Every structure is written in structure tokens, then in C-alpha cells.
Amino acid sequence: MNLQTLKSNNQKKLFNYNNFFLNVVNLYKKKKLPNKILFSGPKGIGKSTFAYHLLNYIFSKNEEFKYNLNNFEIDSLNKSYNLILNNTHPNFHLIDLGEDKNVIEISQIREMINYANKSAFNNMERIILIDNAENLNLNSSNALLKIIEEPNENVFFILIFDNNKRILETLKSRCLRFNFSMTYDECVNVTNKIIQKNLHDLINKDLINHYNTIGDFIHLLNFSTSSKINISEINLKSFLINIID
């Protein structure tokens, strides 16, 4: 597996949140899932992966190779999966940090509002995913708040939020909040399943104890590959010296 290309939108297997996922799916089936939801938890804990699996379940329910709810798995041949992967699904709109940007800008929110106000391509739900919502600035937060308070029919908002940071309180109050968490051991076990290797064989014990989430571990492994630093034989102090150098 090429960890460099491993992203939330192409992780076809969902780990560790199976019962949680079933509960959210049941809310959707009963038409009780609010159209404004907030996924909250530490960065790298699996919120975005969960969101993309929910998207695929909703969009693929009448498609060939639909979401496998028994195995919590996306079929790589599924049409919606590939459209979302290429960001060309007509019922999906993504807002995230732009390249080399440190805030989500109001122009991105305005573009989304134009999308939400257009006539639907079909009768399916339209889903707007806002990843890294903690990076909304004040202007973009206020603009988003206006459309979230009175969304168009059949438009759903999913906000993904790093709860170690801040987000506009009035924005949080408009959404149903789902909290994500894993123990350290759960994060290690899930990462092992994703990379199909044992983290403890790849990362020095002194170093690994300073990282806490699946995303942390994978970013560390990617950094090791790109920088050609052997992190299986290096302690934290030596690692920091290498970074500074």
C-alpha cells in the first residue's frame, strides 16, 4: 500500500466505528438524520473516513456495487465512489483548505451557496461536506451560518471539526454533534490493519509514544519515507535533531 496516496476519500474499509455507523445509517433510513451534522474529535481519528463511507452508503443505495453494510466496505467499482474520488459527483460538494492556504475563505462558501441554490440534477440528496471546519475564518463562518440556518430542501451539511481547536459557537449550536474517539491501542490496531503491518516494527518505541491517532501514525510513516529517516531505530531526541537539520 502506498501511504503517500492514502486519503480519507479512498479508504474503502471502515474500522472500529461499525456500531456507530449502523446507528447513523438507521437514523437516515428512518428519515431522522438531521440535515446539519457535526463530526467532532481529534484530527486523524477517522471522522473524514466515516463521512465518506456515509456518503457512499447514501449515494450508492440504488447503484450497482452498492455499499456493503455487512463488511462496512466501499466497492472500488461503485460509480459514486469513483465520482467522489474525482470530485465530479453532481450531488456532492466539498469545502476544504485550499493548497498552501491556512483558512477556508469566504469565496469557497459563496461558491457552495451558488451550488446549493441551483436546481438539483436528480431527486437524490445533495451533500455538502466541510472538512477542517476549524479553519473557517469569521467571514466564511458567518456566511455559512446564514445558509445552514435555512438550507434548501434535500440539502445536507456535514461539518468535520478538530475539537482541539475552536469553531464559531453559533455554528456548532445549529448542528447535531457526533463525537469521535479511540483509545491509543485502538488507533494502533486500526493503523496496523490499514497499513497491513505492525507499527511497532516500523517506529521506535520512544518515538511512537508521542503520537496518538491513526492520522498521526500515517503522517509519521509518510514523513519517514519522504525524508529517508529510519524511524525504527531513532529516538525522539534524534528525530527532532534530524527535523531541525
N, C-alpha and C positions, 0 to 999 in steps of 0.2 A: 504493500500500500504506500502510495506517495503522500506523505503527510503534508507536503507543501501545498497540495491541491485539496486537502480535506477541509471542507467548509460546512456550515450548518445546512445549507440548501442541498447538499449532495450526500448527506449521511442517510443511507437508505434503511438503517436499522435503528430502532428506538430502544434504549436501555434504561432500566431502573425506574421509569415512570409509568409502568404499564397500567396499574390500577388507577392512577391519577388520570391517565389518558382515557381510559374507559369511562370514568366519571364525566369528563368534559364531553366526550362523544355522546353519552346518554343525555346530557343537557341539550346538546344540539339536536338529537333525534326527537326530543320532547318539545322542541322549539322554545326552550327556556334559557338558552345560552344568550347572555346579553350581547348587544351589538357594539359594546365598548368594554374591552377586557385588557387588563394589565398583567403581564408576566414579570414578576419581581424576584430577584435573587442575585447572588454574586455573579460576576462576569465569568463565563466559562463553565457554568454549572449545567448547561443543556437547555436553556429556555428557548433559544432560537431553533434548535433541532426539533424540539417539541412542537413549536409553532409550524414549522414546515411539514411535519407529519400530520398535524391537524388540517392544514391547508390541503394536503394531498387526499386525506380522507374525504373532505367535503367536496373537492372538485372532481374526484375520480369515482364517486359512488355509482355513476351510470356509465362509466367508461370500461373499455376492455383493460385487463390487467389492473383492476382497481386495488385500492389499499387493502393489504392483508391484515385484518384486525386480529386474527388469531396469533400471528407471529410478530405483530407490530412492525411491519416492514413495507417499504415502498418498492414496487416493481420497477426496475430500470426501463422496462418497455412501455410504461404508462405514459400516455400523451401529456397529461397535466404536469407530471414530474419534469418532463423534458422542456415543456413550455416555460415553467417557472425557472428551471435551471438556466434558460436562455433569456429570462426576463421578458418573455413575449406573450404571457398568458393574458387574454383580454379582460379577465375578471380579477386580476391581481395587480396591485401597485405597491412597490417597495420604496420606503424612505429610509436612508441610512447615511452615515457620514460619507461625504464625497472624498475622493482621493486627495491626500495632503490637506484635508480640512479638519478643524477641531470643533466645529459646531454644525448642526443641521440648520441650514439657512432658510429664511422666510420664502425665498424663491422656490424651494423644494415643496413647501407647504402650499404655495399658490398653484404650482403645477398639479399637485394632488387634488386640490379643490376643483380645478378645471376637469380633472378626470372623474371625480365623484359626481359632478353636475351634468355630465354628458349622459345621453340615453344609454341604457345597458345594451351590450352586444347580444345578450340572451337573457333568459329568465333566472339564471343562476345567481347566487350571492356574489357580490363583489367584496373582496377583502383587501384592506389597506394595512400593510404591516410596517410599523415604525420601529426599526431596530436601533438600539443605543439611544433610547429616548432621553436619557440623562444629558445628552448633548444638544438638545433643543435650546436655543437661546430665548430670551424673553419675548422678542417679537414673534418668532416662529411658534413658541408655546401659546401665546395669546391668539394667534391666527388659527392654530389647530383647535384651541378650546372652542372657538366660535362654531366650527363645523361639527365638532364632536357633540356639542350640546343639542344640535338639531340635525342629525345626519339624514341623508336621503334614504328612502326605503330600500331595504335589501343591501345596505352597505354596512360592513362590519369593520371595526377598528381593532387591531391587536398591537398594543404597545409593549415593547420589551425594555426592561429597566434594570440597571445595575443598582441594587439597593444600598450599595456602599457610597452612592453619590446622591445628589438631590434632583428633584423634579418638582415642577410647579404643583403646589398642594391642591389648587382648584382643578388641575388636570387629573391628579390621582383620584380626587373625590368623585369624578364623573364616571370612573371605570370600576368594574368588578375586579378585584385584585386576587391573583393566584400566586402563592408564594412557593418558590422552588428551593430545595435544599438537598444536600447529600452529605453523608459523613465522609471523612478523609478516606477511610477504607473503601467506601462505595465508589468514590472518584477514582481511586487506583484500580479497582476491579473493572469498572466500565472502560477506563482508558486501555487496560490490558486487552479487553475484548475488541475495542476499536482498532488498535494497532496490531493485534494478534501476536503480541509479545509480552514479556514480563518487564514492567517498568524498572523493577529493582535490578535487573540485569543491564539496564541501559543508563541509569542515573545513580551517581554516588549517594549513599545513604545520608551523608551530611548535607548534601545539596537538595535532595528530594523533599526533605522535611520542611523546606522553606516555601514550598508550593502547595496549593490547596485544592485546585479544581481541575477538571478534565482539560479545559482550555489552557490553563497554566502549563500542565504537563506537555501537551502537544506543541504549544508555542516554544517551550524549552527544547524539545526534541528537534523542532524545525530550526531553531537558532543554532543548536549544536551542529546540525548538518551544514547550514549555510556558512557558519564561521569556522568549521572544521576543528571544533574543540571537543575533545573526548570527555564527555561529562560522566562517564562511568568510572573514571579514575581521577577525578578532580574534586576537591572540597570547595565549600562556599567561598573561603578567602581567596583561593587561587582562581576561582571562577570570576570573582569580582575584579581581580587584578587583570585577568585576560580581557574583560569587557572594557576596562579603563584604557588598557593598551590599544 
